[in-house]
Amino acid sequence: MQIAFDHVHLRSPDPEATAQWFADVLGADVIRTMQEGKPRIDVNIGGAKIFIAPVGSGDGTKDAPQHPHQGLDHFGFFVKDIESVVAALKAKGVAFRQELNMPRPGIKVCFLRGPQDISIELLERDPAFA
């Protein structure tokens, strides 16, 4: 069996604003297509695909759980020169769930608050500790 990561699927009350956040904050490419005759919006960040589905009134979608919760906790992106990335994000007014720290030698991490309070990890790994 061969398995490879394909995508993350988000639900949003405002897919356009969610996609724009990923573009503005993380430099994602926004991809607009049609699916079953309806507009579809996805983003691509460094090869990672995020599909963004609309949430509509009365469609049975539940509110997002409060953090922390069971199930998917966060997803992470590797960055180079994380200190500069964090400084640039703070200059944009991005909210952080957890400030930049080094939980163990060779790895630096921080967590952003994304749209709908999604937790997004940014990390930099020192290859010497791999």
N, C-alpha and C positions, 0 to 999 in steps of 0.2 A: 504494500500500500504506500503510495506517495501522497503526502499532504503538504500543501503550501498555503501560507496566509493569503487571503484574497481581499477582505474589506472589513470595515466596521460600519454598522448601520445605526444612524441616529434618528430620532423622531423630534421634530421641532414645531412649535406653533408658528415660527417664522423662518422657514428654510432659507429664504434669501438673506436675511440678517445673519443667520448662523454661518452660511457660506462666506458672507462678506467678512465676518469676524475672523474666520480661518485664513482668508486671503490677507486681510489687513495686519493681523497679528503674527501669523506664522508663515506668510508668503505662499499660501496654497494657490494652486491653479483651480479656478472655478470652471466646472464643466456643465453646460446646460444642454439637455437633450429632451426628447419626447419618449414617453413610455405609455403604451396603451392609450394614446391620444391625449395624454396629460403631460404638462411640463415636469421635468425632473431636474434636480440640481444635486451635483456631487462635487467633492473637492479631492484633489490629489496633492499630498504633501510628501515630497521626497519619495514617491513611489507608493506610498500608503494611500489607499482609496477609502474615502468616507462618503457613504451614501446618506443623504439627508431627506427623510420622508416628512411630508406635512402632517401635522396633528390638527384635526378639525373638531369643532364643537359637536358633541354628541357621537363621536366615533368610537367611544368606549376606551380611549386611551387614558390610563391612570396618570396622576401627577408623579413627577420624579421623586424617588425616595430621598430622605435626608441623609447626608453624608456623616459618618461612614455607614455602609449598608452591605448586605450580602449581595453576591453576584458580582458583575463587572465593577471593579473599583476605579480603574483608570486605564488609560493607554499612554504609552510613552514614545517620545521621539528623541533620537540621538542628535546632539548638536556639537559643533566644535567651538572652542573658546566660549564656554558657557557664561563666564563673567560678563563678556561683552553683550551676549544675547540677552541676559537678564537686565543689564543696564538699559539696553534699547527698548525692551518690553516695558520696563518701569517708566521710561520717558513717554511711552504711549499711553500710560495709565492702566496697564493691565493689572488685574487683581491676582494676587498670589495666595494660594491655599497654604503653601509651605515655602518658606524662604530657602535660598540656596544653602546647601549644607553638604558635608562629606560624611555619609553614614559609615563608610569604611575606606581604607586606603585605596586609591585608584578610581574612585567613583564620586562624582559630584552630581547632585540632583536638586530639583525644585519642582513645585507643583503649581500650575496655573488654575484659575477658575475660568472655565470656558462657558460658552452659552448653555443655558439651562443648568448651570452649576456643575457641568462636567469637569472632572479632575483630569488634567493633562500633565504628565510628567515630562520634563526635559532633563536629559542626562548626558554627561560626558564621561567616557571611560578612558582611563590611561592604559594603553596597550601593555605597558610593563607589568600590570597587575592582572592581566587576563589569564 
